[in-house]
């Protein structure tokens, strides 16, 4: 059983991945697939939206006789990523504490 | 299915989208499949072109038909905003019809959307007519004021004031309901986009 990644967390992961290094469509999809369980057809709409929100920008680089489109993070994108990272830390801590607390309670009450 | 078949079907499914949006999507998937280690694996992992297209259309409709080149269709003037709202509606609706949704569910979805649309249009039309009627009544009231001016000045002022007030109310209703109507259509489009997205996961 895997956890569903909501659209906000997906945005955060995409920004983080591009922040780590400019990437093109396929490479970005593969690195994300290693971490979160997204279907391949989900990525393009996300990238398009991040780009139109000016959190990502694109440039072309020639590769084997054709052009390859690379995505890179923008300044607003970096700021947004920092926001996401802070929110994630808070969320993660809350969930950890809650799951931990609930299971301790369970251990004390249940037999 | 090979790459060119996939892209051809995808292009067909995206035919109602604006040219720049469609070409941007096709370019992405063309590069994606070419860059993949195994074209065949990549194509099968992507799923059917119809699914891929549904996701693209759902996302496109949800963000107000913005193109990545930085131009936003939302930033244009009121008239084209209204027409792009209805155009977007039909594009998403057509995509829902084309999506692989089980027939009974599809019928229910269509009926609900149609009902909401009829309700919105009916209410907007009714209030527009009311607004116009009130404003016209206001005009007649002002005309009547001048008919009554020979009698008492106070009565003249009362007619005049009431007439002006009515014109104001009429105009406010007119613009208010058009604004509300646009918001409702946008909300309906967002609802339809969510349905499309959920049915093509």
Interface residues (C-beta under 8 A of the other chain):
Chain A: X24 X25 X26 X27 X29 X39 X40 X41 X42 X44 X45 X46 X47 X48 X49 X51 X52 X54 X58 X66 X68 X69
Chain B: X24 X25 X27 X28 X29 X31 X32 X34 X35 X36 X42 X45 X46 X47 X51 X52 X55 X56 X58 X59 X60 X63 X66 X67 X68 X70 X72 X200 X201
